[in-house]
Amino acid sequence: MARGWESKDVESQREAREQMAPAEPPVTAKDRKRLQIELDRTRVLRELQTACHPRFRGQLEAELAHLEAELRKFES
């Protein structure tokens, strides 16, 4: 008898959890790519703040320009 009540309780808990869970839109490959570019841009900006060598700064600035161009592609 206790088993029956227990299984019904578990079932009702599962149903309640499914109803309460927010429905998130599926993440697409395009969304993941954009997020990765944004994270890379953040990393480059952080490295630019501490970079001292002119060649390294130039490389980071070129990378930043490339990443920003990639982000603009997503906007259009």
C-alpha positions as CSV (number, residue, x, y, z in Angstrom):
1,M,0.0,0.0,0.0
2,A,2.8,2.4,0.8
3,R,4.4,1.7,-2.5
4,G,1.4,2.8,-4.4
5,W,1.2,6.1,-2.6
6,E,4.9,6.6,-3.1
7,S,4.9,6.1,-6.8
8,K,1.9,8.4,-7.2
9,D,3.7,11.1,-5.2
10,V,6.8,10.8,-7.4
11,E,4.7,11.0,-10.5
12,S,2.9,14.1,-9.3
13,Q,6.2,15.7,-8.4
14,R,7.5,15.0,-11.9
15,E,4.4,16.6,-13.5
16,A,4.7,19.6,-11.2
17,R,8.4,20.1,-12.1
18,E,7.7,19.8,-15.8
19,Q,4.9,22.4,-15.6
20,M,7.1,24.8,-13.6
21,A,10.2,24.6,-15.8
22,P,10.5,27.6,-18.1
23,A,10.5,26.7,-21.7
24,E,13.8,27.9,-23.2
25,P,14.1,28.4,-26.9
26,P,16.4,25.9,-28.5
27,V,20.0,27.2,-29.0
28,T,20.9,27.2,-32.6
29,A,24.4,26.8,-34.1
30,K,24.2,30.4,-35.2
31,D,23.5,31.5,-31.6
32,R,26.5,29.5,-30.3
33,K,28.8,30.9,-32.9
34,R,27.7,34.5,-32.0
35,L,28.3,33.8,-28.3
36,Q,31.7,32.4,-29.0
37,I,32.7,35.5,-31.0
38,E,31.4,37.7,-28.2
39,L,33.5,35.8,-25.7
40,D,36.6,36.0,-27.9
41,R,36.0,39.7,-28.2
42,T,35.9,40.1,-24.5
43,R,39.1,38.1,-24.1
44,V,40.9,40.2,-26.7
45,L,39.7,43.5,-25.0
46,R,41.0,42.2,-21.7
47,E,44.4,41.3,-23.2
48,L,44.6,44.7,-24.9
49,Q,44.4,46.4,-21.5
50,T,47.6,44.7,-20.3
51,A,49.6,44.2,-23.5
52,C,52.8,46.2,-23.6
53,H,54.6,45.0,-26.7
54,P,53.6,47.0,-29.8
55,R,53.6,43.9,-32.1
56,F,51.4,42.0,-29.7
57,R,49.0,45.0,-29.4
58,G,48.9,45.2,-33.2
59,Q,48.0,41.6,-33.4
60,L,45.3,41.9,-30.8
61,E,43.9,45.0,-32.5
62,A,43.7,43.1,-35.8
63,E,42.0,40.2,-34.1
64,L,39.5,42.6,-32.5
65,A,38.7,44.2,-35.9
66,H,38.2,40.8,-37.4
67,L,35.8,39.7,-34.5
68,E,33.8,42.9,-34.8
69,A,33.5,42.4,-38.5
70,E,32.2,38.9,-37.8
71,L,29.7,40.3,-35.3
72,R,28.4,42.8,-37.9
73,K,27.6,39.9,-40.2
74,F,25.2,38.6,-37.6
75,E,23.4,42.0,-37.4
76,S,22.6,42.1,-41.1
